[in-house]
Structures are given as structure tokens and as C-alpha cells.
Amino acid sequence: MREFRVTITLLLALALHIDAEAQEIVVKDAAQQSVSSYVASNYAAIVSQTPTQEAKHSLEQAQIPSLRYKNTLSVGYGLLFGAVYIPLFDMYTKEYNDIAYNTSLSSQLADSRYYWSTERAFTGITIEYSHRIKSWFAIGAKGVVSFKTRAKRHISTNELLYRDNTLLAAALLNMRFDWFCRKTVTMYTSLGIGLMTHTDYYETYVLPMYDAAWVGITVGRRLYGYAEFGGGIGGLFRVGMGYRF
């Protein structure tokens, strides 16, 4: 009788174990079918939520202001140097140089009654607009103005006889190449080609002109400051501020 009870107990235990395994298999199969069914019905949505390489690149660009915003407007000031310095301060027309200085006593007495005031010059005043076409290339327009002035006045009454002004004004098509872009720093090279007018007391004439920033750097995000080392009508060294939009 005891052996019969042991046998019945073993058979019940085996049956319960087999039933538990069967239930576990059923639950696993149901879960797998449920997951497979969900993936099949929502495949498009799941794939669309997975960031692609292109999406990651777009996200990175959105975090860099110089790539996020397509347009920039800036103003600056530069120090003239070299060939552009000459027409502002030292270039005179041949006709003017050929005029013989009147050395008569009456002329000398007349000249002694007048004096030249202090000469003031403002160089490389620049305004620039650019539109980004590619992540590394932008094109736009640049205007540059430089001028100097001095007055001839009566030595006693300080009455103005006339004012000697010289103005350089240039309009250029400008191209910018960005070769280092980060969240707060951008480095670039730019080249502009156009025309310059030279106007003084005696005449006005037009010359071809260029402007280049061999190395430029901006620091800031939407509102930024910049510094450039270059050549041409804009000057040798330039500093300014800009705004991206």
C-alpha cells in the first residue's frame, strides 16, 4: 500500500510539472505572437522613430548657429594699409601736380592768412549681407566707405574758406568660405570683387577693387563679434559685430 501511495505521488508531481511547462510555453508563444503582431502593425512608426545618419547630421547642424541660420548682417571697421591707403591720403591727379605753385608776395601773404585744421580720417567702415547656399559657402554684397577731411580757415576769424574732403566708396560681390564651424566659433575666408569710386575736391574717378579676408573668426551664437586679417578696400585688420537670422 505504501508503494502504491509513493507511485501515485510521483505521477501527480510529474503531471503538475508537465502542465506548468505547457502553460509557460503557451504564455511565451502568446507573448511572442503579441510582440510580432505589434511590430508588424507599427513597423513604419518604429522605423520613423529610429534616427538615421542624415537626421543626426541635421540635428548637429541645428545646434551650430552659423549652419542653422542662412542670413547674416554685419558692420565693422578696418585699418587701411598699402595700395588702398594711397588713394585716400597721397594720390593726386597729374593735372593738380602740374599746377605751378604761385610764389608771388601777394600769394604768400594771402596764404599766411589761412591755416589747415587737423585732418580726420575714418577708414574701412563696412556693412555686409550674406546668404548661405551650402554649409561651407555663402554669397552676398558688401559696401565699404573710407573718408578723410580737413578745413582751411582764416587765421583770425576762424572762418571756413573751404573743406578738403576725400571719399572712397566701394560696392562688391562677396563670397565666403566657412572651413571651421562650432557652436560658438566659426572660421572662414572671404573674397569680394567690385568697383570703387574716389572723390576729392578736384575730381571723381572709378577703379576696379577687391576685398579679402584671408582669415576671419566669429565668436558668438546669433549675435556675434568678428575679427579679420585681410587686404583690399576693407583694410588690413578689421573688427565688428554681426547678427544671424
Secondary structure by P-SEA (a helix, b strand, c coil): caaaaaaaaaaaaaaaaaaaaaaaaaaaaaaaaaaaaaaaacaaaaaaacccaaaaaaaaaaaccccccccccccbbbbbccaaaaaaccccccccccccccccaaaaaaaaaccccbbbbbccbbbbbbbbcccccccbbbbbbbbcbbbbbbcccccccbbbbbbbbbbbbbbbbbccccccbbbbcccccbbbbbbcccccccccccccccbbbbccccccccccccccccccccccccccc
